[in-house]
C-alpha cells in the first residue's frame, strides 16, 4: 500500500529497532509527514535519523540541517516534517549509549 494515496490521514508502522540499523522503508505519496517514536529501556541516549529517498536505494537525512535527533528519556515523541516530496521513508537508529533500547516508530501522512 502506498501511504498517502487514500483520502484522510494514514499511518504505517515501521519495524521496531533495538540495535543500530534501519527499518524497512515505506512507500509514500505525502509531502507532510509526522513521525511518532516511542523509546523504552533507554540508557543514556539514543540517536535516530529520519530518512527519505526518491528511489528506495539512496537515502538522505530529512532534517534540512542534516542533524540527527538525540533522545535522552523513555517516552513517545512526535516530529513533523513538511515540504520534501519523497517516495520512500524509513527510520535509522544511528547509535545508543547504555541500556537495551527499543525504538518503535510510525509515520503518518495526509
Steps between C-alpha positions, in 0.01 A plus 500: 500500500626849418461724802317824413297389198174445690289789621553600860787437735699176467750338737760227440714333769871436444699204632598537866872573528713370788847543352671734258346466156196596293136404477349380177392790281140608445371623163326836537346764279488756780686827535396564860622223728464444872728249671407354840785338691457304823821423687526254789787354706728792418836528673653845448371582151406379154574679174251458216471635147193538279600411145341548159570374149379550147606153383493272813876451463671828585372653825569841653427678827160672490620762749600797285785587735622141452487444877407179676252493789621411850247368752601479868190359674243226449174622351311579183616786278357660186685660210325687218680537167353693210582599147738227384322276247663159534371160392652292780563564868664301779645542848866437588630424850839665462636414845413452864687545824412254776192292562327268256276748318196417293390757242146455366405753234218588264451752220180675409407711199201668344 
